[in-house]
Amino acid sequence: MKAKPFAKRLVSRTALLIEAAAFCVCSASTMAAVIDGTLTNIMVPQTSLGLYINVATNVANGAPANVPGWDLNPFGQLALSFFNPTAPAGGVYVVSGTTPVALNPGDTISAASTFGSGSGLSGFHSTQDAAYLGFRFKNELTADAINYGYARLSTTGPNGVPAVVVCYRYEDTGAPITVAACYPDLVFRNGFE
């Protein structure tokens, strides 16, 4: 068996690399990523401030000044509620009327969802271990593009407090995201149940 001359192998390999690069460039829009937040099992303080969370930078604190660009704010001394950042306008939480809706795996969050300030209370007032809060936010890591996500909450009846943000996810291209089971343990996050 005779080997190809070096020049022919070089041309073949160069052509293959050009094809692969073209494929990557042409398919960039399909390379969306679902990002798992690194903060897990965060207790929501039962205070009038609660917990401020910046979803993209994975920073959480009870004081808004310590969480620049915060996106979510569950709070409540006697009952769980949600405070809204100023952007995006029109609210960040998936609602029915003014009440945040407890979503289930399989539900989709997108531009077609109804968003509001989250001033209503009933969506998360029973004891729940796997209720999902849908949201949208301006992602400072993607030039302030609107991204969609969800957070799994564990709440206690009859008023939703104490509450824990178990885990959260978002889609980083602005595409819709479908709620899937979200686990705080990295082994279970990868689907090994």
N, C-alpha and C positions, 0 to 999 in steps of 0.2 A: 504494500500500500504506500503510495507516494503522498507526502504531505504537501499541502498548498503552500505556495511561496508566501513569504512574509507580507508582501504588499497586498496580496489578495485577502489574507486573513485580517489585515489592518482595515481594509476597505469594508469587509463583511462586518467586523465588530463595530466600526464607526457607524455604519448604516443601522445596525441593531440599536445602538445607543441613541441615535437620532429618533428612531421610531419610538423607543421607550420614553424619551423626553417629550415628544409630541403627544403621546398618550397621556402623560401626567398633566401637561398643560391643558389639553382639551377636556380632561375629566376633572379639573380642579373644582368645579361647582358641585360634584358629587362626593367630594372628600370632606363632608361635614363631620363634625365630631360632637358626640354627646359627652359633656364634661361632668365628672363627678366632683362635687365639692369636697374639700378635704376636712372640713369641720363636721364632726358627727356627735350625736347625743348631747346637744347644747341645751341646757336648762334655760327656759325663758324666765327671767326674774319676775316675781309677782310684784311689780312696781308700776308706777305711772309711765316710766320710760321703757321698760321691758328690755328687748334685745335688738340691737341694730346689726344687720348683716350686709356686708358687701359680697355678693355672690361671686363675682369674677376674681377678686383678690383674696377671698377666703379669710376675711377679717370680721370678727364679731366682738361686740362689747356692749355694755349697758349704757354707755354715753355716746351720743351721736358724734361728738367732736373727735372721738377716738376711732371712728370708722368713716373716713372720707369717702364720699360717693356711695353711701349706704343705699341698699336696694329694698330690703325687707325690714319690717319692724313689728313683730308680734309683741303684745304687751297686755297687761291687765292685772290689777290687784285682786279683784273679785270675779272678773269674767274676762275670757280671752277676746281680744280684738286685734285689729291690724291698722297701723298708721301708714300713711302713704308718703313717699318722697315727692318732690315737686316735679320730677320727670320720670317717665314720660307723662305728658298731660293726659288727663282722663282716667287715671288710676292704673295700678299695677296688678291687682289681684283679680282672678277669675271670679265673677260674682253672678248672682241672680238677684236683680234689684240692687240693693246695697249690701247683700249678705255674701261673704265669701263661700264658695261652693266646695264641699268636700268631694274631691275627685277620686276616681278609682282607676286601677290599672286598665289600660285600653283607651282611656279618654285622651283627647288631643288638645293641646294648647297651641293657638296660632293667632294670626291677625283677625281671624273670623270669630274668636272668642269674645265674650263680653267682659270688659274690664271695668273696675271701679275702685273706689278708695278703701273698701273693706270696712266700712263703718258698722255694718250689721254684724250680729254675733252668732246666729244660730248654727251656722255650718260646722262648727267645731266644738259644740258645747257638751256633747256626750262623751263617754269614755271610749276612746278609739286608739288603736295602736297603729293603724295603717291608713290614716286619712291623708290625702294629698292636696296641698294648696298650690294651685296653678298661678303663675305670675309671668310678667314681662319686665324687662329692665333695660336701661341703657348701659351697654357694656363698654367700659372705658378701655378694655384691651382690644376691642375691634372698632375703634374710631367712633364710639358712641352709637353703634348700630343697635337696634332693638333686637334682643334675644328673648327666647321663651324657655321657661323652665318650670320645675315643680319641687316642692319640699314635702317630705313625709313628716307628719306631726303625730306625736303621741299626746293625747289630751285626757283630762279627767273630768267626768261629769260631776255635777250637773251644769257647770259653768265654763268648762274647758281649761281650768287651771287646777293644779300646776300643769304646765305643758313643756314638751321637749321637741326641739327640731332634731329629728333622728338623722336625716341626711337630705341632700338636695342635688339636683342635676339641672343642666341647661344645655341647649343646642347652640353652638357658637357661630352659626352662619346666618341666623335670622329665619331659618326654616322652622316649620312646626315641629313639635316634640310630642311623642305619645308617652303617657305615663306608663312606666314599667316598675315592677317592685324595686324598691330602693333599700339597701341595707347599709348599716354603719360598718360592718365587718368587711374588710377588703376581699376575703375569700368568697363571701356571699354576693358581693357587688359584681363579681365576674360570672355569676350564674351557677356556681357550684353549690347546689342546695342539697 
